Amino acid sequence: MATGASTASGNKLTRWILVALVLGIVVGTTLNYTVEDTSGLVSSFGLVTTTFLRLIKMIIGPLVFATLAVGIAKMGDIGTVGRIGLKSMAWFMGASLVSLSVGLILVNLLQPGVNLGIELPDVGASSGVAATGLSLQEFITHLVPTSIADAMARNEILQIVVFSVFFGVACAGVGEKAKVLVDALEGLSYGMLKVTMLVMWAAPFAAFAAVAAAIAKSGLGVLAVYGKFMGQFYLGIAVLWVLLFLAAWAVLGKRAVALFKAVREPTLLAFATASSEAAYPRTLAQLEKFGCSNRVASFVLPLGYSFNLDGSMMYCTFAVIFIAQAYGIDLTLGQEIAMLLVLMVTSKGIAGVPRASLVVIAATLAQFNLPEAGLLLLLGIDHFLDMGRSATNVIGNSVATAVVSKWEGQLRAEGEPVPEELAQATEPVVSTDLRS
């Protein structure tokens, strides 16, 4: 009964988010055409979206720590952790190579930057995006938190993962003496999933505000100006989704369809808010309901948020070559392959940086002597592009989690009932049944 109620609630929430998206488009377009200065309205809408995202960030740190530490503690040995970690990283590296290659191949075939038809920014103009990248030394240093409190405060997922691994292994080593603590953390994880359900009632409002603000500020006219580029980018996203589905089918068989259905709500939420982080708690809950082991899902998913941002990586190669095409700069095949390999490294571990994709692109442009001013071509439409990137990141990490669960033999058989505690944690907090 709990599972059925939870499913019905999820479907209802999905419908409300879709309605909110449509209303956001209508209201945003109306305001763009009727109000001369929309800055005040955009700021008000932004307050709604920002509040929702802060509510989500409030959940992520405790949820990642509790679920991951408990999962590792119950694994019992460091060998299992290492094996799952190696399988996860192998999948991430393969997915990264495919994502970057899809962007590289399509942008060369479609050539969206050729004959753009708009005035290009001056080569010397500044984009306002810091062209910084993570060196190997900086990346390794960044992995280790100065304190878990600091990592929690800044929502540094990768640092929380590192601490949680050590803590979980330590609890496993202590054994029975740590049982009370592990049980308490397990209770915390289910409590945070319940908090997620409370917060998710605000998701339609956040979706409406995010879309309305973006369109009120830029108008639908920007979509017409950049229609060719955006259309071809979303074609690339569609190709990547097909490849991810085929990869899931190769490992999961027919259950790949059920997987994509299971994560449609968090995917839609990520699309609406242009934030894959906003979808993290719900993605974790849906993957566990799908059948993924808690210990695997709680380990693979947070890692994926740093190492497996498929949509963002595809965008990086697509955008860099687009800028080169717009300025009439021809890159050799060797340069493009070198760029792909560089992005394999520089695109990792910066998920917590605002506008992370733009930061990586800026660093890549500087490294290959391409005009930084080209970023100005993208800034006006980046929100609309980020919606597709964020949704794809959720899909990519969901597939990775399900695949690793299958490889580990920790994917529940189809039709096997959902554990009662998980069903209770994710069912609606407020009943929608009006019957007494």
LUMKE-940321 format. One record per residue (C-alpha): residue number from 1; residue in three letters; x, y, z. Coordinates in Angstrom, 2 decimals. Each point is the difference from the previous one (the first is absolute). Last residue first. Example, Ala and Ser with C-alpha at 12.3 -4.5 7.8 and 13.67 -1.06 7.14 Angstrom:
BEGIN
<2 SER <13.67 -1.06 7.14>>
<1 ALA <-1.37 -3.44 0.66>>
This chain:
BEGIN
<436 SER <-11.67 9.55 6.48>>
<435 ARG <0.02 0.43 -3.76>>
<434 LEU <1.92 3.00 -1.27>>
<433 ASP <2.94 -2.09 -1.24>>
<432 THR <2.86 2.33 -0.92>>
<431 SER <1.82 -0.79 3.21>>
<430 VAL <2.73 2.42 1.05>>
<429 VAL <3.36 -1.60 0.61>>
<428 PRO <-0.17 -1.83 -3.31>>
<427 GLU <1.88 -3.32 -0.18>>
<426 THR <3.79 0.12 -0.16>>
<425 ALA <1.02 -0.99 3.53>>
<424 GLN <-2.83 -2.51 0.34>>
<423 ALA <1.01 -1.82 -3.18>>
<422 LEU <3.62 -0.03 1.14>>
<421 GLU <-0.90 -1.46 3.41>>
<420 GLU <-2.26 -2.60 -1.61>>
<419 PRO <2.67 -1.35 -2.33>>
<418 VAL <-1.34 0.14 -3.57>>
<417 PRO <-1.57 -3.28 -1.11>>
<416 GLU <1.71 -2.18 -2.62>>
<415 GLY <-1.84 0.47 -3.30>>
<414 GLU <3.19 0.25 -2.04>>
<413 ALA <2.89 -1.54 1.92>>
<412 ARG <1.83 2.26 2.39>>
<411 LEU <3.36 1.29 -1.27>>
<410 GLN <2.93 -0.91 2.22>>
<409 GLY <1.79 -2.54 -2.21>>
<408 GLU <3.01 2.32 -0.07>>
<407 TRP <-0.18 0.39 -3.78>>
<406 LYS <-3.71 0.79 0.30>>
<405 SER <0.59 2.65 2.64>>
<404 VAL <2.79 1.43 -2.20>>
<403 VAL <-2.45 0.24 -2.91>>
<402 ALA <-2.77 1.59 2.09>>
<401 THR <2.36 2.64 1.39>>
<400 ALA <1.49 0.84 -3.41>>
<399 VAL <-3.46 0.25 -1.59>>
<398 SER <-1.15 2.39 2.72>>
<397 ASN <3.18 2.04 -0.34>>
<396 GLY <-0.54 0.46 -3.73>>
<395 ILE <-3.70 0.83 0.36>>
<394 VAL <0.67 2.62 2.68>>
<393 ASN <2.84 1.56 -2.02>>
<392 THR <-2.30 0.09 -3.03>>
<391 ALA <-2.59 2.04 1.89>>
<390 SER <2.68 2.46 1.09>>
<389 ARG <1.42 0.42 -3.50>>
<388 GLY <-3.44 0.58 -1.54>>
<387 MET <-0.90 2.70 2.52>>
<386 ASP <3.51 1.45 -0.25>>
<385 LEU <-0.63 0.81 -3.66>>
<384 PHE <-3.00 2.16 0.87>>
<383 HIS <1.97 1.70 2.77>>
<382 ASP <2.99 0.51 -2.32>>
<381 ILE <-2.04 1.95 -2.53>>
<380 GLY <1.25 3.52 0.74>>
<379 LEU <3.45 -1.21 1.11>>
<378 LEU <0.72 -1.94 -3.17>>
<377 LEU <1.17 2.64 -2.48>>
<376 LEU <1.83 1.76 2.82>>
<375 LEU <2.09 -3.17 0.35>>
<374 GLY <1.54 0.85 -3.37>>
<373 ALA <1.78 2.90 1.70>>
<372 GLU <2.47 -2.55 1.39>>
<371 PRO <1.54 -0.11 -3.48>>
<370 LEU <1.76 -3.33 -0.72>>
<369 ASN <3.65 -0.40 0.93>>
<368 PHE <-0.31 -3.77 0.68>>
<367 GLN <0.60 0.24 3.77>>
<366 ALA <-2.05 3.17 0.34>>
<365 LEU <-3.02 -1.54 -1.72>>
<364 THR <0.30 -3.09 2.23>>
<363 ALA <0.00 2.06 3.20>>
<362 ALA <-3.05 1.97 -1.14>>
<361 ILE <-1.79 -3.25 -0.94>>
<360 VAL <0.69 -1.47 3.46>>
<359 VAL <-1.36 3.12 1.70>>
<358 LEU <-3.02 0.04 -2.31>>
<357 SER <-0.78 -3.62 0.90>>
<356 ALA <0.25 0.75 3.74>>
<355 ARG <-2.55 2.81 -0.06>>
<354 PRO <0.45 0.27 3.77>>
<353 VAL <2.78 -2.36 1.22>>
<352 GLY <-1.24 -2.97 2.04>>
<351 ALA <0.21 -2.40 -2.93>>
<350 ILE <3.72 0.72 -0.39>>
<349 GLY <1.38 -3.51 0.56>>
<348 LYS <0.61 -1.10 -3.53>>
<347 SER <-0.36 2.09 -3.18>>
<346 THR <3.71 0.87 -0.06>>
<345 VAL <1.13 -3.61 -0.48>>
<344 MET <-2.11 -1.34 -2.89>>
<343 LEU <-0.02 3.60 -1.26>>
<342 VAL <3.74 -0.24 -0.69>>
<341 LEU <-0.53 -3.24 -1.93>>
<340 LEU <-2.72 1.56 -2.14>>
<339 MET <2.15 3.07 -0.66>>
<338 ALA <2.89 -2.22 -1.11>>
<337 ILE <-2.40 -1.75 -2.39>>
<336 GLU <-1.11 3.37 -1.34>>
<335 GLN <3.59 1.19 -0.40>>
<334 GLY <0.96 -3.19 -1.86>>
<333 LEU <-2.98 0.33 -2.32>>
<332 THR <1.18 3.49 -0.86>>
<331 LEU <-1.89 3.05 1.19>>
<330 ASP <-1.21 2.62 -2.43>>
<329 ILE <-0.80 3.42 1.44>>
<328 GLY <-2.79 1.86 -1.80>>
<327 TYR <-1.14 1.93 3.06>>
<326 ALA <-3.37 -1.80 0.15>>
<325 GLN <1.67 -3.34 -0.75>>
<324 ALA <2.36 0.34 2.98>>
<323 ILE <-2.95 0.94 2.22>>
<322 PHE <-1.96 -3.05 -1.18>>
<321 ILE <3.10 -2.20 0.60>>
<320 VAL <0.05 1.09 3.65>>
<319 ALA <-3.78 -0.33 0.42>>
<318 PHE <-0.36 -3.56 -1.32>>
<317 THR <3.08 -1.23 1.87>>
<316 CYS <-1.30 1.39 3.30>>
<315 TYR <-3.65 -0.83 -0.65>>
<314 MET <0.73 -3.72 -0.20>>
<313 MET <1.76 0.26 3.34>>
<312 SER <-2.90 1.80 1.67>>
<311 GLY <-2.52 -2.57 -1.20>>
<310 ASP <2.10 -2.94 1.18>>
<309 LEU <0.81 1.33 3.48>>
<308 ASN <1.69 -3.18 1.21>>
<307 PHE <2.94 0.82 2.28>>
<306 SER <-1.26 2.46 2.61>>
<305 TYR <-3.72 -0.76 0.20>>
<304 GLY <0.81 -3.60 -0.90>>
<303 LEU <1.83 -0.47 3.27>>
<302 PRO <-3.18 1.06 1.83>>
<301 LEU <-1.98 -2.64 -1.97>>
<300 VAL <2.46 -2.90 0.28>>
<299 PHE <0.26 -0.29 3.78>>
<298 SER <-3.59 0.56 1.16>>
<297 ALA <-1.24 -2.09 -2.92>>
<296 VAL <2.31 -2.93 0.83>>
<295 ARG <-0.77 -0.20 3.74>>
<294 ASN <-3.68 0.66 -0.59>>
<293 SER <-0.20 -2.84 -2.53>>
<292 CYS <-1.72 0.99 -3.22>>
<291 GLY <-3.52 -1.36 -0.43>>
<290 PHE <-2.09 2.69 -1.63>>
<289 LYS <-0.98 1.22 3.48>>
<288 GLU <3.69 0.52 0.75>>
<287 LEU <0.42 1.92 -3.26>>
<286 GLN <-3.05 2.13 0.78>>
<285 ALA <1.30 0.99 3.45>>
<284 LEU <3.45 0.91 -1.32>>
<283 THR <-1.49 2.04 -2.85>>
<282 ARG <-2.27 1.83 2.45>>
<281 PRO <2.94 1.07 2.15>>
<280 TYR <2.12 1.02 -3.01>>
<279 ALA <-2.56 1.92 -2.07>>
<278 ALA <0.93 3.50 1.16>>
<277 GLU <3.67 -0.85 -0.61>>
<276 SER <-0.80 -0.59 -3.68>>
<275 SER <-0.88 3.69 -0.19>>
<274 ALA <-1.61 1.74 -2.98>>
<273 THR <-3.14 0.40 2.15>>
<272 ALA <-2.44 -1.43 -2.55>>
<271 PHE <2.42 -2.52 -1.48>>
<270 ALA <1.17 -1.28 3.39>>
<269 LEU <-3.63 -0.37 1.07>>
<268 LEU <-0.84 -1.85 -3.20>>
<267 THR <2.87 -2.41 0.60>>
<266 PRO <-1.06 -0.43 3.65>>
<265 GLU <-3.52 -0.94 -1.20>>
<264 ARG <1.09 -2.19 -2.93>>
<263 VAL <2.27 -2.12 2.19>>
<262 ALA <-2.24 -3.06 0.35>>
<261 LYS <-1.18 0.11 -3.61>>
<260 PHE <3.60 -0.10 -1.25>>
<259 LEU <0.70 -2.96 2.27>>
<258 ALA <-3.17 -1.83 -1.05>>
<257 VAL <1.08 0.22 -3.65>>
<256 ALA <3.48 -1.26 0.88>>
<255 ARG <-1.71 -2.96 1.69>>
<254 LYS <-0.35 -1.56 -3.45>>
<253 GLY <3.67 -1.00 0.02>>
<252 LEU <2.03 1.31 2.93>>
<251 VAL <3.54 -0.14 -1.41>>
<250 ALA <-0.43 0.59 -3.74>>
<249 TRP <-3.25 1.90 0.64>>
<248 ALA <1.83 2.51 2.21>>
<247 ALA <2.59 0.57 -2.72>>
<246 LEU <-2.78 0.37 -2.58>>
<245 PHE <-1.77 2.52 2.24>>
<244 LEU <3.22 1.97 0.49>>
<243 LEU <0.59 0.03 -3.75>>
<242 VAL <-3.55 1.23 -0.65>>
<241 TRP <0.39 2.70 2.65>>
<240 LEU <3.28 1.11 -1.60>>
<239 VAL <-1.66 0.30 -3.41>>
<238 ALA <-2.80 2.08 1.57>>
<237 ILE <2.54 2.30 1.68>>
<236 GLY <1.77 0.42 -3.35>>
<235 LEU <-3.31 0.94 -1.60>>
<234 TYR <-0.40 2.42 2.91>>
<233 PHE <3.25 1.66 -1.05>>
<232 GLN <-1.13 0.10 -3.63>>
<231 GLY <-3.23 1.76 0.92>>
<230 MET <1.83 2.40 2.30>>
<229 PHE <2.53 0.97 -2.66>>
<228 LYS <-2.59 0.42 -2.75>>
<227 GLY <-2.46 1.86 2.25>>
<226 TYR <2.55 2.51 1.25>>
<225 VAL <-1.80 3.05 -1.34>>
<224 ALA <-3.42 -1.68 0.32>>
<223 LEU <0.64 -1.10 3.58>>
<222 VAL <1.13 3.52 0.88>>
<221 GLY <-3.39 1.22 -1.21>>
<220 LEU <-1.76 -2.15 2.60>>
<219 GLY <0.77 2.68 2.53>>
<218 SER <3.30 0.50 1.82>>
<217 LYS <-1.11 1.28 3.41>>
<216 ALA <-3.64 -1.07 0.04>>
<215 ILE <1.05 -3.32 -1.57>>
<214 ALA <2.55 -0.83 2.71>>
<213 ALA <-2.17 1.27 2.85>>
<212 ALA <-3.09 -1.94 -1.14>>
<211 VAL <2.04 -3.20 -0.37>>
<210 ALA <1.56 0.19 3.48>>
<209 ALA <-3.20 1.20 1.70>>
<208 PHE <-2.19 -2.76 -1.43>>
<207 ALA <2.51 -2.72 0.83>>
<206 ALA <0.42 1.33 3.55>>
<205 PHE <-3.76 0.07 0.51>>
<204 PRO <-0.31 -3.54 -1.37>>
<203 ALA <2.80 -1.20 2.37>>
<202 ALA <-1.57 1.33 3.22>>
<201 TRP <-1.67 -3.32 0.80>>
<200 MET <3.46 -1.51 -0.42>>
<199 VAL <1.15 1.51 3.31>>
<198 LEU <-2.30 -2.24 2.03>>
<197 MET <1.00 -3.08 -1.97>>
<196 THR <3.66 0.86 0.50>>
<195 VAL <-0.58 0.28 3.76>>
<194 LYS <-1.20 -3.61 -0.11>>
<193 LEU <3.16 -0.98 -1.85>>
<192 MET <1.95 1.84 2.73>>
<191 GLY <-1.74 -2.10 2.67>>
<190 TYR <0.86 -3.17 -1.89>>
<189 SER <3.67 1.00 0.01>>
<188 LEU <-0.11 1.04 3.67>>
<187 GLY <-1.43 -3.37 1.01>>
<186 GLU <2.89 -1.67 -1.80>>
<185 LEU <2.35 2.34 1.85>>
<184 ALA <-1.51 -1.08 3.32>>
<183 ASP <0.32 -3.68 -0.94>>
<182 VAL <3.67 0.57 -0.89>>
<181 LEU <0.59 1.74 3.36>>
<180 VAL <-1.66 -2.80 1.97>>
<179 LYS <1.94 -2.63 -1.95>>
<178 ALA <3.38 1.66 0.65>>
<177 LYS <0.99 -2.37 2.84>>
<176 GLU <-1.12 -2.99 -2.08>>
<175 GLY <2.64 0.49 -2.67>>
<174 VAL <2.85 2.44 0.55>>
<173 GLY <1.38 -0.78 -3.46>>
<172 ALA <-3.34 0.63 -1.72>>
<171 CYS <-0.29 3.31 1.87>>
<170 ALA <3.50 0.96 -1.20>>
<169 VAL <-0.85 -0.90 -3.60>>
<168 GLY <-3.13 2.16 0.22>>
<167 PHE <1.91 2.95 1.46>>
<166 PHE <2.75 -0.17 -2.61>>
<165 VAL <-2.52 -0.26 -2.83>>
<164 SER <-2.16 2.75 1.51>>
<163 PHE <2.99 2.36 0.22>>
<162 VAL <0.81 -0.48 -3.71>>
<161 VAL <-3.66 0.30 -1.05>>
<160 ILE <-0.42 3.22 1.99>>
<159 GLN <3.03 1.39 -1.83>>
<158 LEU <-1.51 -0.92 -3.37>>
<157 ILE <-3.35 1.51 0.94>>
<156 GLU <1.38 3.37 1.06>>
<155 ASN <-3.24 1.39 1.39>>
<154 ARG <1.77 3.11 1.36>>
<153 ALA <-1.18 -0.46 3.58>>
<152 MET <0.32 -3.78 -0.22>>
<151 ALA <3.61 0.25 -1.20>>
<150 ASP <0.78 2.49 2.77>>
<149 ALA <-1.56 -2.26 2.64>>
<148 ILE <1.88 -3.00 -1.41>>
<147 SER <3.25 1.82 0.61>>
<146 THR <2.96 1.01 -2.15>>
<145 PRO <-1.64 -2.16 -2.65>>
<144 VAL <2.12 -2.24 -2.26>>
<143 LEU <-0.87 -0.11 -3.70>>
<142 HIS <1.00 3.63 -0.56>>
<141 THR <3.64 -0.86 0.57>>
<140 ILE <-0.18 -2.68 -2.69>>
<139 PHE <-1.69 2.40 -2.43>>
<138 GLU <2.40 2.85 0.73>>
<137 GLN <3.00 -2.25 -0.67>>
<136 LEU <-1.51 -1.38 -3.20>>
<135 SER <-0.76 3.55 -1.17>>
<134 LEU <-3.58 1.20 0.22>>
<133 GLY <-1.02 2.57 -2.55>>
<132 THR <-0.43 3.73 0.02>>
<131 ALA <-1.18 2.34 -2.74>>
<130 ALA <-2.13 2.18 2.26>>
<129 VAL <-3.18 0.93 -1.83>>
<128 GLY <-0.51 3.75 -0.51>>
<127 SER <-0.07 -0.50 -3.76>>
<126 SER <2.69 2.59 -0.70>>
<125 ALA <0.20 1.63 -3.43>>
<124 GLY <3.27 -0.22 -1.92>>
<123 VAL <-1.44 -1.95 -2.93>>
<122 ASP <-2.82 2.51 -0.37>>
<121 PRO <-3.37 -1.70 0.32>>
<120 LEU <-1.38 -1.48 -3.24>>
<119 GLU <-2.87 1.68 -1.82>>
<118 ILE <-2.63 -2.54 -0.98>>
<117 GLY <-0.54 -2.16 -3.09>>
<116 LEU <1.69 -3.13 1.32>>
<115 ASN <1.53 -0.78 -3.38>>
<114 VAL <1.87 -3.01 1.47>>
<113 GLY <-0.45 -0.41 3.78>>
<112 PRO <-2.63 -2.77 -0.24>>
<111 GLN <2.38 -2.28 -1.96>>
<110 LEU <-2.33 -3.03 -0.24>>
<109 LEU <2.63 -2.69 -0.65>>
<108 ASN <2.81 1.57 2.03>>
<107 VAL <-2.36 0.86 2.89>>
<106 LEU <-1.42 -3.53 -0.16>>
<105 ILE <3.36 -1.80 0.20>>
<104 LEU <1.42 2.06 2.88>>
<103 GLY <-3.17 -0.10 2.10>>
<102 VAL <-0.37 -3.75 -0.48>>
<101 SER <3.71 -0.47 0.77>>
<100 LEU <-0.26 1.87 3.32>>
<99 SER <-2.95 -2.14 1.05>>
<98 VAL <1.60 -3.28 -1.13>>
<97 LEU <3.29 0.73 1.80>>
<96 SER <-1.83 1.04 3.16>>
<95 ALA <-2.19 -3.12 -0.08>>
<94 GLY <3.09 -2.23 -0.25>>
<93 MET <1.76 1.86 2.82>>
<92 PHE <-3.11 -0.11 2.20>>
<91 TRP <-0.53 -3.73 -0.63>>
<90 ALA <3.57 -0.84 0.99>>
<89 MET <-0.31 2.35 2.99>>
<88 SER <-3.09 -1.86 1.24>>
<87 LYS <1.54 -3.44 -0.45>>
<86 LEU <3.13 1.13 1.86>>
<85 GLY <-2.03 1.49 2.87>>
<84 ILE <-2.17 -3.10 0.29>>
<83 ARG <3.13 -2.16 0.30>>
<82 GLY <1.68 2.37 2.44>>
<81 VAL <-3.04 0.08 2.28>>
<80 THR <-0.26 -3.78 -0.10>>
<79 GLY <3.67 -0.36 0.89>>
<78 ILE <-0.37 2.45 2.91>>
<77 ASP <-2.13 -2.50 1.90>>
<76 GLY <-3.32 -0.24 1.82>>
<75 MET <-2.39 1.18 -2.66>>
<74 LYS <-2.30 1.12 2.83>>
<73 ALA <2.36 2.77 1.06>>
<72 ILE <0.32 1.06 -3.65>>
<71 GLY <-3.77 0.40 -0.41>>
<70 VAL <-0.38 1.75 3.35>>
<69 ALA <2.73 2.54 -0.80>>
<68 LEU <-1.44 0.61 -3.47>>
<67 THR <-3.61 0.47 1.10>>
<66 ALA <0.81 2.25 2.97>>
<65 PHE <2.65 2.17 -1.65>>
<64 VAL <-1.87 0.50 -3.28>>
<63 LEU <-3.27 0.80 1.81>>
<62 PRO <1.60 2.34 2.55>>
<61 GLY <1.68 2.04 -2.79>>
<60 ILE <-2.88 -0.07 -2.49>>
<59 ILE <-2.91 1.16 2.15>>
<58 MET <0.78 3.69 0.59>>
<57 LYS <1.11 0.19 -3.63>>
<56 ILE <-3.57 -0.88 -0.97>>
<55 LEU <-1.43 2.76 2.20>>
<54 ARG <2.55 2.39 -1.48>>
<53 LEU <-1.18 -0.96 -3.48>>
<52 PHE <-3.58 0.75 1.00>>
<51 THR <0.90 3.39 1.46>>
<50 THR <2.01 0.89 -3.11>>
<49 THR <-2.92 -0.86 -2.27>>
<48 VAL <-2.45 2.13 1.97>>
<47 LEU <2.44 2.92 0.35>>
<46 GLY <0.75 -0.15 -3.71>>
<45 PHE <-3.65 0.68 -0.76>>
<44 SER <0.24 3.19 2.06>>
<43 SER <3.26 1.01 -1.71>>
<42 VAL <-1.53 -0.63 -3.43>>
<41 LEU <-2.95 2.18 1.00>>
<40 GLY <2.30 2.84 1.04>>
<39 SER <2.16 -0.33 -3.13>>
<38 THR <-3.00 -0.05 -2.36>>
<37 ASP <0.35 3.57 -1.23>>
<36 GLU <-2.31 0.77 -2.93>>
<35 VAL <-2.81 -2.36 1.00>>
<34 THR <-2.42 -1.17 -2.69>>
<33 TYR <2.05 -2.14 -2.41>>
<32 ASN <2.37 -1.64 2.50>>
<31 LEU <-2.78 -0.30 2.58>>
<30 THR <-2.23 -1.93 -2.40>>
<29 THR <2.84 -2.30 -1.05>>
<28 GLY <0.89 -0.78 3.63>>
<27 VAL <-3.64 -0.64 0.93>>
<26 VAL <-0.59 -2.40 -2.91>>
<25 ILE <3.34 -1.83 0.36>>
<24 GLY <-0.41 -0.29 3.77>>
<23 LEU <-3.54 -1.29 -0.39>>
<22 VAL <1.27 -2.76 -2.30>>
<21 LEU <2.80 -0.94 2.42>>
<20 ALA <-2.37 0.07 2.99>>
<19 VAL <-2.40 -2.38 -1.76>>
<18 LEU <2.92 -2.39 -0.61>>
<17 ILE <1.03 0.28 3.67>>
<16 TRP <-3.59 -0.71 1.05>>
<15 ARG <-0.13 -3.10 -2.19>>
<14 THR <3.24 -1.32 1.48>>
<13 LEU <-1.33 0.61 3.52>>
<12 LYS <-3.14 -1.99 -0.80>>
<11 ASN <2.05 -2.88 -1.39>>
<10 GLY <2.17 -0.02 3.12>>
<9 SER <-3.04 0.01 2.29>>
<8 ALA <-1.53 -2.91 -1.87>>
<7 THR <3.26 -1.91 0.35>>
<6 SER <0.16 0.73 3.74>>
<5 ALA <-3.56 -1.14 0.52>>
<4 GLY <0.65 -3.23 -1.88>>
<3 THR <3.17 -0.67 1.97>>
<2 ALA <-1.75 0.61 3.31>>
<1 MET <-2.81 -2.38 -0.87>>
